[in-house]
Amino acid sequence: MQALRDNGVTLEIEPGTDIRAFDDGTLIVTRGSMLMAEGTASSPITFSSLDDNYDGLGEWGGLVVQGFAPQYGQGGTGACFGDGEVCNVEGEGGTDVSVYGGNDPADDSGIIRYVRIAEGGLVAGPNNELNGLTLQGVGYGTTVEYVQVHNNLDDGVEWFGGTVDAKYLVLTGNDDDDIDYDEGYMGNIQYAIIQKDQTKEAPTGSNDPRAIEANSSDDEYAPETEAVLANITIIGGPLVNNDASDAGRQPGMRLRGALTTSIYNTSVQGFDYGCIRIDDADVNGDGSIIEPSTVILENILNDCADRIYSHELPVSESNVVEQTLTYSSTLAINEAAAQLSSAPVINAVNTGSGFVFDQTDYVGAVDPDAATGWWEGWTIPGSLGAEEEVQTADFVSCNSDNSVCTISGTVDTDYTLVAGVEWRLSGEVLVGTGNQAVSSDADVQAVRDAGVTLTVRAGVEVKAFDDGSLLVTRGSKLIANGSAASPITFSSLDDGIDGIGEWGGIIMQGFAPQYGQGGTGACFGSGTVCNVVGEGGTVVGNYGGNDAADNSGSLRYVRIAEGGLVAGPNNEINGLTLQGVGHGTTLEYIQVHGNLDDGVEWFGGTVNARYLVLTNNDDDDIDFDEGYQGNIQYAIVRKDPNKDAPTGSNDPRAIEANSSDDEYAPETNAVLANILILGSPVNNNDDSDAGAQPGMRLRGALTTAIYNTAVKGFDSGCIRIDDADVNGDGSTIVSSDVTLVNILGECADGFYNKRAADVEDNAGEGNNATVTIDDAYAITEAAALVSAPGIMAVDNGSGFTFDDTDFVGAVEPGTSANDAWWAGWILEGTLD
């Protein structure tokens, strides 16, 4: 055994690699060797057959991994190694599979993470098939996470003994079982989505397709088999319900024999023969010795035509009920029954791995409260769920094959921009009609009742004509949740992303408070209604209200490029304009690139933001005023390195915070942390209309605290702080309140452009030195490593909590470029 380990080799597969097999191809990782196949969500590794698509079945072998972990012999013969140390179990899967097994539960066969295996299952011989992923005596030192097996002719994943745990499995279109364990497998599995083929009428040959097969019966009796499963979503299809197929109709699970299995927080749908079949073990196959199974079920929702149980009952059950099941776009269960009042205690099989189950309070593989499914973005496109068709609507016109669709006018009903279509914006597109004036609580409620939701699927590209913009009015929502691998993109109509001001931008309006210029207070005054006229075009209309928690939707992994079309003097469109948007809205992983005006501007409101990438914007990047009260953490700001001066009267700073002169609004209060600001010639041109600019301008009677941030490349100073000239004539000056903690600078003319901060800690002129950035956009100087300062959020009612980071900048030092939070989803080349 030691000699095998000493001679073992490692096969490493880089993220994004596409491995294609001839029809006789198989990959076998023998014991003592390792497979390091570690993809990422944005760059998964794919195994498939030689052709270009993933719709085949049995076109090649599969992936077989062998280890030195224990296997337990059929017929109750015990551990394969008996009283000794060695083990040689003949494995199935082809002529070269040979032997596996041993006495080391902790054996390590490598890492399989973000891996897709498609079109496999070539038959090696009678009862000698290849599964998509075969695990033979694989130990818990091995990592199996985020694995999809699609369209396999045999099982999806099968464990033959071993102890390797698994999380995040997607098993789609497999013709036999999906999760199959036997021969003394001891381990734990959490989060799996199983979807049988939705179009195939019957399985191939003698396949008997169940979702879960656990076996210790008859000649395969191995009572050591023990597993705990949690959060499995099982969806049947026509091939499991065909009486005329060789094996007939099948249950969703078959748990058979003298095994021990506990299953929690799981759903089964679409198996007409019954959701769950439990059998005891006929040890000798003649009925003379029956050993009972030990099956425990808790929180199992069942939607099967005939019944829940098709044979025996579990030894223990709790909340195992019949329930109609439907699914959201993330494949979370829609029904309220999926939301549990408390999380059950899920104890893992103790193999020594230290595996700990997430104690979930919901049924199914996906949290109903999650904005996106953990499977989105890295799985094979179209392999989960049904392909969505373009909906007809008065505001949509499409070409003959629905490959290009144009939206214009007002979106007056819930609508989804489905994947696979080029969507275009013509003119000022409104979502809802909440921009109209309101005069009473009843008017506000009527606007909310009439609100609509525009949903944009992951990976969708929305291209605007030169007069195009998108206005989400108050009371309505924009749900644009992309993923790291499939971000959503808004840009102009041409094919590049190198333009500027080629269309408008996105404007979101809400019922959160705005505070009036000139210190006039909350827009709603002593009442409850609010009608603030917004900038950004002829149809922008009104926003604002008294609901700090207002929800305008969710933007995650969204890229907005080439916008900023000027609507009129001092009436520009920012890349993302937030007018009275409440903290019920989610803003995360957003890039604004090449905008002619600001990147993101908050006009009042309370919406927080994390993970912003703001590149090549011609004016400010982060701009807040009119009583904005919120929190921002993690942002990279880079001014255009290839432009010598801004356009027109733009005065490009990275951060602009304003409560001064005629825009005096002392309620403005924000906390920012972990911002990296990189200037360029565009902000250092004395001959431009507005002259050279500082990295930040914090002006007026506002309250702002900034933590763990760096400013580089602004010759006019890193930070300028102004107090408020309330009347504009110098007669009434109200001081700002600025706190700076752990601020590094590299600015030619000094750290401060004007006056110092009111409170500074590890900030100021002494910190104006050198800031060096590596390819992850992390700071390399030792000064970037600091004590976590205890970052307190603005209490806007959201419960926002800052990560109390111990580093300066947007990315933690030591992070590789591939692992940085911005990697893989931003527009290509924009941070090169």
C-alpha positions in Angstrom: 0.0 0.0 0.0 2.8 2.4 0.9 4.6 1.7 -2.3 1.4 2.5 -4.3 1.2 5.8 -2.5 4.8 6.6 -3.0 4.4 5.9 -6.7 1.2 7.9 -6.9 0.8 10.8 -9.3 -1.4 13.9 -9.5 -3.4 14.9 -12.5 -4.2 18.6 -12.2 -6.9 20.2 -14.4 -7.1 24.0 -14.6 -10.4 25.9 -14.2 -12.4 26.2 -17.4 -10.8 23.2 -19.1 -13.0 21.3 -21.5 -12.1 17.6 -21.7 -13.7 15.6 -24.5 -13.6 11.8 -24.8 -13.7 9.4 -27.8 -16.4 6.8 -27.5 -14.1 4.4 -25.8 -12.7 7.1 -23.4 -12.7 6.8 -19.6 -10.7 8.5 -16.9 -9.7 6.2 -14.0 -7.9 7.7 -11.0 -6.3 4.7 -9.3 -5.8 4.5 -5.5 -2.6 6.2 -4.3 -3.0 8.9 -7.0 -5.0 12.1 -7.0 -7.2 14.2 -9.3 -7.1 17.9 -8.7 -10.0 19.2 -10.7 -10.8 22.5 -9.1 -12.9 24.7 -11.3 -14.7 27.9 -10.2 -18.2 29.1 -10.5 -17.2 31.3 -13.4 -14.9 28.7 -15.0 -16.2 25.1 -14.4 -14.3 22.1 -15.7 -16.3 20.0 -18.2 -16.0 16.3 -19.2 -18.1 15.3 -22.2 -18.0 13.4 -25.5 -16.3 14.6 -28.6 -19.2 16.4 -30.2 -20.1 20.1 -29.5 -23.2 19.8 -27.4 -24.3 18.0 -24.2 -27.5 16.2 -25.5 -26.0 12.7 -26.0 -26.3 9.7 -23.7 -23.7 6.9 -23.2 -21.3 8.5 -25.7 -18.2 7.8 -23.6 -17.3 6.2 -20.3 -17.1 8.4 -17.2 -14.9 9.4 -14.3 -13.9 6.6 -11.9 -12.0 7.5 -8.7 -10.5 4.8 -6.4 -9.1 5.0 -3.0 -7.8 3.2 0.1 -10.9 3.7 2.2 -12.9 0.7 3.5 -15.4 -1.3 1.5 -17.7 -3.8 3.1 -18.2 -7.1 1.3 -21.5 -8.3 0.0 -23.2 -11.0 1.9 -22.2 -9.5 5.3 -18.6 -10.6 4.9 -17.3 -7.5 6.6 -14.5 -5.1 5.9 -12.6 -5.9 2.8 -9.3 -5.8 4.7 -10.5 -8.2 7.4 -7.9 -8.5 10.1 -5.0 -7.2 8.0 -4.2 -4.0 6.3 -4.7 -4.7 2.6 -7.7 -4.8 0.4 -8.3 -5.7 -3.2 -11.9 -5.3 -4.3 -12.7 -5.8 -8.0 -14.4 -2.7 -9.3 -16.9 -2.4 -12.1 -16.6 0.0 -14.9 -14.4 -1.6 -17.6 -11.5 -3.9 -18.2 -8.9 -1.5 -16.7 -10.7 -0.7 -13.4 -9.1 -3.5 -11.4 -9.0 -3.2 -7.6 -9.7 -0.7 -4.9 -10.2 -0.4 -1.1 -8.2 -0.4 2.1 -8.3 0.5 5.7 -7.8 4.3 5.6 -11.1 6.2 6.0 -9.2 9.5 5.6 -7.6 8.6 2.3 -7.3 11.6 -0.1 -8.0 11.1 -3.8 -7.9 14.9 -4.5 -10.5 17.6 -5.2 -13.5 17.6 -7.6 -15.1 21.0 -7.4 -17.1 22.9 -10.0 -17.0 19.9 -12.4 -19.5 19.0 -15.0 -19.7 15.4 -16.4 -22.0 14.9 -19.4 -23.1 12.3 -21.9 -21.3 9.3 -20.2 -22.3 5.9 -19.1 -20.9 3.7 -21.8 -21.7 0.0 -21.0 -18.6 -2.0 -20.2 -20.5 -5.3 -20.0 -23.6 -6.9 -18.3 -24.1 -5.3 -14.9 -20.8 -3.5 -15.5 -21.7 0.0 -16.4 -19.9 3.3 -16.0 -21.6 5.9 -13.8 -21.0 9.6 -14.4 -18.9 9.7 -11.3 -17.9 6.4 -9.7 -16.4 6.5 -6.2 -14.8 3.2 -5.2 -13.4 3.1 -1.7 -12.8 6.9 -1.8 -11.9 8.4 1.6 -13.1 11.6 3.3 -9.8 13.4 2.7 -11.2 13.8 -0.9 -13.4 16.9 -1.7 -16.5 16.5 -3.8 -18.5 19.8 -4.2 -20.4 21.5 -6.9 -20.5 18.6 -9.3 -23.0 18.1 -12.1 -23.6 14.8 -13.8 -25.9 15.2 -16.9 -27.3 12.7 -19.3 -25.5 9.6 -18.0 -26.7 6.3 -19.4 -26.2 4.7 -16.0 -26.2 6.3 -12.5 -25.2 9.9 -11.8 -22.9 9.3 -8.8 -22.4 5.9 -7.1 -20.5 5.2 -3.9 -19.0 1.7 -3.5 -18.1 1.8 0.1 -15.7 4.6 1.2 -16.3 7.6 3.3 -16.2 10.6 1.0 -18.9 13.3 1.8 -20.5 15.5 -0.9 -22.2 18.8 -1.1 -23.9 20.7 -3.9 -24.7 18.0 -6.5 -26.8 18.6 -9.7 -27.9 15.4 -11.3 -29.9 15.9 -14.5 -31.2 13.6 -17.3 -29.5 10.5 -15.9 -31.1 7.3 -17.2 -30.7 5.2 -14.1 -30.3 6.2 -10.5 -28.8 9.6 -9.5 -27.5 9.0 -6.0 -26.6 5.3 -5.4 -24.6 4.1 -2.4 -23.9 0.6 -1.1 -21.1 -1.8 0.0 -20.7 -0.1 3.4 -20.6 3.5 2.3 -20.5 5.7 5.3 -20.9 9.3 4.7 -22.9 12.5 4.4 -24.6 14.3 1.5 -26.1 17.8 1.6 -27.7 19.9 -1.2 -28.6 18.0 -4.3 -31.0 18.8 -7.2 -32.1 15.7 -9.1 -34.2 16.2 -12.2 -35.0 13.2 -14.4 -35.3 13.7 -18.2 -38.5 15.8 -18.8 -39.0 14.6 -22.4 -37.9 10.9 -22.6 -40.8 8.5 -22.4 -38.9 5.4 -21.1 -35.4 4.5 -19.9 -32.9 2.5 -22.0 -32.8 -1.2 -21.6 -33.3 -2.6 -18.1 -32.6 0.7 -16.3 -34.9 1.3 -13.3 -34.5 5.1 -12.8 -34.9 6.2 -9.2 -33.4 9.4 -7.8 -31.9 7.7 -4.7 -30.9 4.0 -4.5 -29.4 2.7 -1.3 -28.8 -1.0 -1.2 -27.9 -3.7 1.4 -30.2 -6.5 0.5 -30.2 -10.1 -0.9 -26.8 -10.9 -2.4 -25.6 -7.3 -1.8 -26.3 -7.4 1.9 -23.7 -5.1 3.7 -25.3 -3.8 6.9 -22.4 -1.4 7.5 -24.0 0.9 4.9 -24.9 4.2 6.7 -25.6 7.6 5.3 -27.2 10.9 6.2 -28.8 13.1 3.5 -30.3 16.5 3.7 -31.8 19.2 1.4 -32.4 17.1 -1.7 -34.9 18.3 -4.3 -36.2 15.4 -6.5 -38.2 16.0 -9.7 -39.4 13.0 -11.7 -40.3 12.8 -15.3 -42.1 10.5 -17.9 -39.4 7.8 -17.9 -39.9 6.9 -14.2 -43.7 6.4 -14.7 -43.7 4.1 -17.8 -45.4 0.7 -17.0 -44.3 -0.6 -20.4 -40.6 -0.1 -19.7 -38.5 -3.2 -18.8 -38.4 -2.3 -15.1 -41.8 -0.6 -14.9 -42.7 2.4 -12.9 -40.2 3.4 -10.1 -40.4 5.2 -6.8 -38.4 8.4 -6.1 -36.2 6.6 -3.5 -35.6 3.0 -2.9 -34.0 2.4 0.5 -33.6 -1.3 0.7 -31.9 -3.7 3.0 -30.2 -3.7 6.4 -28.9 -0.2 6.0 -29.1 2.9 8.2 -30.2 6.1 6.5 -31.6 9.4 7.8 -33.0 11.9 5.4 -33.9 15.5 6.3 -35.5 18.5 4.6 -36.1 16.8 1.3 -38.8 16.9 -1.4 -39.9 14.3 -3.9 -42.2 15.0 -6.8 -43.4 13.3 -10.0 -43.0 9.6 -9.2 -46.5 8.0 -9.7 -45.5 4.7 -8.1 -44.9 6.4 -4.8 -42.3 8.8 -3.5 -40.4 6.4 -1.1 -40.0 2.6 -1.1 -38.4 1.0 2.0 -37.4 -2.7 2.1 -35.8 -4.8 4.7 -33.0 -7.2 3.8 -33.6 -10.7 2.6 -30.2 -11.8 3.6 -30.2 -15.2 1.9 -32.6 -14.3 -0.9 -35.0 -17.0 0.2 -36.9 -15.2 3.0 -35.4 -17.3 5.8 -33.4 -14.4 7.3 -34.9 -10.9 7.2 -32.9 -8.0 8.6 -34.8 -4.7 9.1 -33.7 -1.4 7.6 -33.3 1.6 9.9 -34.7 4.6 8.0 -35.4 8.0 9.7 -37.3 10.7 7.8 -37.9 14.3 8.9 -39.4 17.1 7.0 -40.1 15.3 3.7 -42.6 16.9 1.3 -44.1 14.5 -1.2 -46.0 15.1 -4.4 -46.5 11.7 -6.0 -49.7 10.5 -7.6 -50.2 7.1 -5.9 -48.9 7.6 -2.3 -45.9 8.5 -0.2 -44.8 5.0 0.7 -44.9 2.1 -1.8 -43.9 -0.6 0.6 -42.8 -0.4 4.3 -42.7 2.4 6.7 -39.6 4.1 8.3 -38.7 3.3 11.9 -39.2 7.0 12.6 -40.9 9.9 10.7 -41.7 13.5 11.5 -43.5 15.9 9.2 -43.6 13.5 6.2 -46.6 14.9 4.3 -48.2 15.1 1.0 -47.8 18.6 -0.5 -48.3 20.1 -4.0 -44.8 21.3 -5.1 -43.9 24.1 -7.4 -40.6 25.9 -7.9 -39.2 29.3 -8.3 -36.7 30.3 -10.9 -33.9 29.4 -8.5 -35.6 25.9 -8.0 -36.6 26.8 -4.4 -39.9 25.4 -3.3 -42.7 28.1 -3.5 -45.1 26.6 -1.0 -45.1 27.8 2.6 -44.7 24.3 3.8 -41.1 24.4 2.7 -40.4 27.1 5.3 -39.9 25.4 8.7 -40.5 27.0 12.0 -37.1 25.8 13.2 -34.1 23.9 11.9 -33.9 20.3 12.8 -30.7 19.0 14.4 -28.9 17.0 11.6 -26.2 14.8 13.0 -23.6 13.6 10.6 -22.3 10.0 10.2 -19.2 10.0 12.3 -16.5 8.7 10.0 -13.8 11.0 11.5 -14.2 13.5 8.7 -15.6 16.2 11.0 -18.4 16.9 8.5 -21.0 19.3 9.9 -24.4 19.7 8.2 -25.7 23.2 7.7 -28.7 23.3 10.0 -31.3 24.6 7.5 -34.8 25.7 8.3 -36.2 25.0 4.8 -37.1 21.9 2.7 -35.3 21.4 -0.6 -31.9 22.1 -2.1 -32.3 25.9 -2.4 -33.1 28.4 0.3 -36.4 30.2 -0.7 -34.9 33.4 0.7 -31.8 33.2 -1.5 -31.7 35.7 -4.4 -30.0 33.2 -6.6 -29.6 29.4 -6.6 -26.2 28.0 -5.8 -26.4 26.0 -9.0 -26.9 29.0 -11.3 -24.1 30.1 -13.6 -21.9 27.0 -13.5 -24.2 24.2 -14.6 -24.8 23.2 -18.2 -27.1 25.9 -19.7 -30.6 24.6 -20.1 -30.1 21.4 -18.1 -32.2 22.5 -15.2 -35.8 23.5 -15.5 -37.7 24.1 -18.8 -36.5 26.6 -21.4 -38.5 29.8 -21.0 -40.3 31.2 -23.9 -40.7 34.9 -24.7 -44.0 36.2 -23.3 -46.2 38.3 -25.6 -47.0 41.8 -24.4 -48.0 45.2 -25.8 -44.7 46.7 -24.9 -42.6 44.0 -26.6 -42.0 43.4 -30.3 -39.8 40.6 -31.6 -38.4 39.3 -34.9 -39.8 36.1 -36.5 -37.8 33.7 -34.4 -37.8 35.7 -31.1 -34.1 36.0 -31.1 -34.2 39.8 -30.9 -37.0 41.6 -28.9 -37.4 45.3 -28.3 -39.1 46.8 -25.3 -40.6 50.3 -25.5 -43.1 52.4 -23.5 -44.4 51.2 -20.1 -44.0 47.7 -18.7 -47.4 47.4 -17.1 -47.5 43.7 -16.1 -45.0 41.3 -14.5 -42.5 40.4 -17.2 -39.3 38.3 -17.6 -36.4 38.9 -20.0 -35.6 35.3 -20.7 -32.2 33.9 -21.6 -31.2 33.3 -25.2 -32.7 36.5 -26.5 -31.1 39.9 -27.4 -33.2 42.4 -25.6 -33.3 46.0 -26.7 -34.5 49.2 -25.1 -36.1 51.8 -27.4 -36.8 55.2 -25.8 -37.5 55.8 -22.2 -38.8 52.5 -20.9 -40.8 52.7 -17.7 -41.4 49.8 -15.3 -44.8 50.6 -13.7 -46.4 54.1 -13.3 -45.3 55.0 -9.8 -43.6 58.1 -10.9 -46.9 59.9 -10.8 -47.8 62.3 -8.0 -49.5 61.0 -4.9 -51.5 62.9 -2.4 -52.5 60.4 0.3 -51.8 57.1 2.0 -54.4 55.6 -0.2 -52.6 56.9 -3.3 -49.3 55.3 -2.1 -51.0 52.0 -1.5 -52.7 52.1 -4.9 -49.3 52.7 -6.5 -47.9 49.7 -4.7 -50.9 47.5 -5.5 -50.4 48.4 -9.2 -46.6 47.8 -9.1 -45.1 45.3 -11.5 -41.8 43.3 -11.5 -39.4 43.2 -14.4 -37.2 40.1 -14.0 -33.9 39.7 -16.0 -32.5 36.2 -16.1 -28.8 35.5 -15.5 -26.6 35.9 -18.6 -29.1 38.2 -20.4 -27.7 41.1 -22.5 -29.9 44.2 -22.8 -28.8 46.6 -25.5 -30.2 50.1 -25.8 -30.8 52.4 -28.7 -29.2 55.9 -28.3 -32.5 57.2 -26.8 -32.9 54.2 -24.6 -33.1 54.2 -20.8 -34.7 52.1 -18.1 -36.8 53.7 -15.3 -38.1 51.5 -12.5 -40.7 53.6 -10.8 -41.6 53.5 -7.1 -43.9 50.6 -6.2 -42.4 48.4 -8.9 -39.3 46.2 -8.9 -36.3 45.2 -11.0 -35.1 41.7 -10.2 -31.8 41.3 -12.1 -29.8 38.5 -10.4 -27.0 37.3 -12.5 -24.2 35.1 -11.3 -20.4 35.2 -11.4 -20.4 32.9 -14.5 -23.5 34.5 -16.1 -23.6 38.2 -15.3 -26.3 40.5 -16.7 -25.2 43.2 -19.1 -26.8 46.6 -20.0 -25.0 48.4 -22.8 -25.5 50.3 -26.1 -26.5 48.6 -29.3 -23.1 48.2 -30.8 -20.9 45.1 -30.1 -18.1 46.7 -28.0 -18.1 48.2 -24.6 -15.7 51.0 -25.3 -18.2 53.8 -25.9 -19.4 56.5 -23.6 -22.7 58.3 -23.4 -24.2 56.0 -26.1 -27.5 55.5 -24.2 -29.1 56.5 -20.9 -28.8 54.2 -17.9 -30.8 52.6 -15.2 -32.9 54.7 -12.8 -34.5 53.1 -9.8 -37.1 55.0 -7.7 -38.6 54.2 -4.3 -40.7 55.3 -1.4 -37.7 55.8 0.9 -37.1 59.3 2.4 -35.4 62.1 0.6 -34.3 65.3 2.4 -34.9 68.6 0.7 -32.2 71.0 -0.4 -31.8 74.1 1.7 -32.4 72.2 4.9 -36.1 71.8 4.3 -36.2 68.4 5.9 -37.9 65.1 4.9 -39.7 65.3 1.6 -42.8 63.9 3.3 -42.8 66.6 6.0 -45.3 65.9 8.7 -47.4 63.8 6.4 -46.8 60.5 4.6 -46.6 61.3 1.0 -43.7 62.6 -1.1 -43.3 63.9 -4.6 -39.7 64.8 -5.4 -39.0 65.5 -9.1 -36.1 63.4 -10.2 -33.5 64.1 -12.8 -32.6 61.9 -15.8 -35.1 62.5 -18.6 -38.5 63.7 -19.6 -40.5 60.9 -18.0 -38.6 60.5 -14.7 -41.4 62.1 -12.7 -41.6 61.8 -8.9 -40.0 59.6 -6.2 -39.7 59.5 -2.4 -41.8 58.6 0.6 -41.5 57.6 4.3 -40.6 53.9 4.0 -36.9 53.4 4.8 -37.4 49.7 4.2 -38.9 50.0 0.7 -37.9 47.3 -1.7 -37.2 48.1 -5.4 -35.8 44.7 -6.2 -32.4 43.2 -6.5 -29.3 43.8 -8.7 -26.5 41.2 -8.4 -23.8 40.5 -10.8 -25.0 43.3 -13.1 -22.8 45.3 -15.6 -23.8 48.7 -16.9 -21.7 50.1 -19.7 -21.5 53.1 -22.1 -24.3 55.1 -20.6 -24.8 58.6 -19.4 -26.7 60.3 -22.2 -27.3 63.9 -21.3 -31.1 64.6 -20.8 -30.5 68.3 -20.4 -28.4 70.9 -18.5 -27.6 69.5 -15.0 -30.0 66.7 -15.9 -27.7 63.8 -16.7 -28.3 60.1 -16.4 -25.9 58.2 -14.2 -25.0 54.6 -14.9 -27.2 53.6 -11.9 -29.4 56.3 -10.4 -31.0 55.6 -7.0 -33.8 58.0 -6.1 -35.4 57.4 -2.7 -34.5 53.7 -2.9 -35.0 51.8 0.3 -32.8 49.3 2.2 -35.1 46.4 1.2 -33.4 46.6 -2.1 -30.3 44.5 -2.8 -27.2 45.9 -4.6 -24.2 43.6 -4.9 -21.6 42.9 -7.5 -22.3 45.8 -9.8 -20.0 47.3 -12.4 -20.6 50.7 -14.1 -18.2 51.2 -16.9 -17.7 54.1 -19.3 -20.5 56.3 -18.1 -20.5 59.9 -19.3 -21.8 61.1 -15.9 -21.5 59.4 -12.5 -21.2 55.7 -11.9 -23.7 55.4 -9.0 -25.6 58.3 -7.5 -27.8 58.1 -4.4 -30.5 60.8 -4.1 -31.6 60.3 -0.5 -32.8 56.8 0.3 -31.3 54.1 2.5 -30.2 51.3 0.1 -26.8 49.8 1.1 -24.3 48.4 -1.4 -21.4 45.9 -1.6 -18.9 44.9 -4.2 -18.9 47.8 -6.8 -16.5 48.0 -9.7 -16.5 51.5 -11.2 -14.3 52.0 -14.2 -13.7 54.7 -16.8 -16.6 56.8 -15.6 -16.2 60.4 -16.8 -17.6 62.2 -13.7 -17.8 61.0 -10.1 -18.1 57.3 -9.3 -19.8 57.2 -5.9 -22.0 60.2 -5.4 -24.5 60.6 -2.5 -26.6 63.6 -1.3 -30.1 64.8 -0.4 -30.1 62.9 2.9 -28.8 59.5 1.8 -28.4 57.4 4.9 -26.6 54.1 4.2 -23.5 52.0 4.0 -21.1 50.9 1.2 -18.4 48.3 1.5 -15.9 47.0 -1.1 -15.5 49.1 -4.2 -12.8 49.5 -6.8 -12.8 52.9 -8.6 -10.5 53.3 -11.5 -10.5 56.4 -13.7 -9.9 56.0 -17.4 -6.1 55.5 -17.8 -6.3 56.4 -21.5 -8.2 59.7 -21.4 -6.4 63.0 -20.9 -9.3 65.2 -19.9 -13.0 64.8 -19.0 -15.8 65.7 -21.3 -17.3 69.2 -21.0 -17.7 70.5 -17.5 -17.3 67.1 -15.8 -15.2 67.2 -12.6 -14.2 63.6 -12.1 -13.7 62.6 -8.5 -14.0 59.1 -7.2 -16.3 60.0 -4.3 -18.6 63.1 -4.2 -20.7 63.7 -1.0 -22.7 66.9 -1.0 -24.6 68.9 1.5 -23.5 72.4 0.8 -24.7 75.8 -0.5 -28.1 75.4 -2.3 -27.9 71.6 -1.9 -27.6 71.8 1.9 -29.2 68.7 3.4 -27.6 67.9 6.8 -29.3 64.5 7.2 -26.8 63.1 4.7 -25.0 60.3 6.6 -23.0 57.4 5.1 -20.3 55.0 6.2 -17.9 53.6 3.6 -15.2 50.9 4.0 -12.7 49.1 1.8 -12.6 51.4 -1.2 -9.7 51.4 -3.6 -9.4 54.6 -5.6 -7.0 54.9 -8.6 -6.7 58.1 -10.5 -5.5 58.9 -14.0 -4.7 61.8 -16.3 -8.4 62.5 -16.7 -8.6 63.9 -13.2 -5.3 65.7 -13.2 -5.8 68.1 -16.1 -5.5 71.7 -15.0 -6.7 72.8 -18.5 -10.0 71.0 -18.4 -13.2 73.0 -17.7 -13.2 72.1 -14.0 -9.5 71.7 -13.5 -7.6 69.0 -11.5 -9.7 67.2 -9.0 -9.2 65.5 -5.6 -9.9 61.8 -5.1 -12.8 62.6 -2.8 -14.8 65.7 -2.2 -16.8 65.6 1.1 -18.5 68.9 1.2 -21.1 70.5 3.4 -22.9 69.7 6.6 -22.8 65.9 6.1 -21.7 63.1 8.4 -19.4 60.6 6.8 -17.0 58.0 8.2 -14.5 56.2 5.9 -12.5 53.2 6.9 -9.7 51.0 5.4 -9.5 52.9 2.1 -6.8 54.0 -0.3 -6.5 56.9 -2.7 -3.8 57.0 -5.4 -3.1 59.2 -8.4 -4.9 62.5 -7.7 -2.4 65.3 -8.0 -4.8 67.9 -6.4 -4.9 65.9 -3.2 -6.4 62.7 -2.0 -9.3 64.2 0.0 -11.0 67.6 0.1 -13.3 68.5 3.0 -15.6 71.5 2.9 -18.0 72.9 5.4 -21.5 74.1 4.3 -22.1 77.6 3.2 -25.8 77.4 3.9 -26.9 80.6 2.3 -24.2 80.8 -0.3 -22.9 84.2 1.0 -20.6 83.1 3.8 -23.0 84.3 6.5 -24.0 80.8 7.8 -21.3 78.1 7.9 -22.3 74.6 9.2 -19.4 72.2 9.7 -19.2 68.8 8.2 -18.4 65.8 10.4 -15.8 63.6 8.7 -14.1 60.6 10.3 -11.2 58.9 8.6 -9.7 55.6 9.9 -6.9 53.6 8.2 -6.6 55.7 5.0 -3.6 55.4 2.8 -2.8 57.9 0.1 -0.4 58.5 -2.8 -1.3 62.0 -4.1 1.2 64.5 -5.5 0.0 67.6 -3.8 -0.7 66.2 -0.4 -3.2 64.1 1.5 -5.7 66.9 2.1 -6.7 69.4 -0.5 -8.3 71.8 2.1 -8.9 71.0 5.7 -8.2 67.9 7.8 -10.9 65.5 9.0 -12.7 66.1 12.2 -11.5 62.7 13.5 -8.5 60.8 12.0 -6.9 57.6 13.1 -4.0 56.3 11.0 -4.9 58.8 8.3 -3.7 62.2 7.2 -0.5 63.7 5.8 1.7 61.1 7.4 0.0 58.4 5.4 0.6 60.0 2.0 3.4 57.8 0.8 3.2 54.9 -1.7 0.3 52.6 -2.7 1.2 49.7 -4.9 -1.4 47.4 -6.4 -1.0 43.8 -7.5 -2.9 42.0 -10.2 -5.7 41.1 -7.7 -6.1 44.9 -7.0 -4.9 44.3 -3.5 -2.3 46.7 -1.8 1.1 45.2 -1.4 2.6 47.6 1.3 2.8 46.4 4.9 0.8 49.5 5.8 -2.3 47.9 4.3 -2.4 45.4 7.2 -4.2 47.0 10.1 -6.1 46.1 13.2 -9.8 45.7 12.5 -11.2 49.1 13.6 -14.7 48.1 14.6 -16.7 49.6 11.7 -20.1 50.8 12.9 -22.9 51.1 10.2 -25.3 53.9 9.8 -28.4 52.7 11.6 -30.9 53.0 8.8 -33.1 50.1 10.0 -31.5 47.6 7.6 -29.4 45.7 10.2 -26.5 46.1 7.8 -23.2 44.8 9.3 -19.8 45.7 8.0 -17.2 43.0 7.6 -14.7 44.2 10.2 -11.7 43.9 7.9 -8.1 44.1 9.0 -6.8 45.4 5.7 -6.9 48.5 3.6 -8.3 48.4 0.2 -11.0 46.5 -1.7 -9.3 43.1 -1.8 -7.5 41.3 1.0 -3.7 41.2 0.5 -2.5 37.8 -0.5 -5.6 37.0 -2.6 -4.8 35.6 -6.0 -6.2 37.4 -9.0 -8.4 34.4 -9.9 -9.9 34.4 -6.4 -10.6 38.2 -6.1 -14.3 38.9 -5.6 -14.3 40.9 -8.9 -12.7 38.2 -11.0 -14.7 36.3 -13.7 -17.8 38.5 -13.9 -16.7 42.1 -14.8 -16.4 43.2 -18.4 -13.3 41.7 -19.9 -10.3 43.9 -19.9 -11.7 46.7 -17.8 -9.3 46.1 -14.9 -6.3 45.0 -17.1 
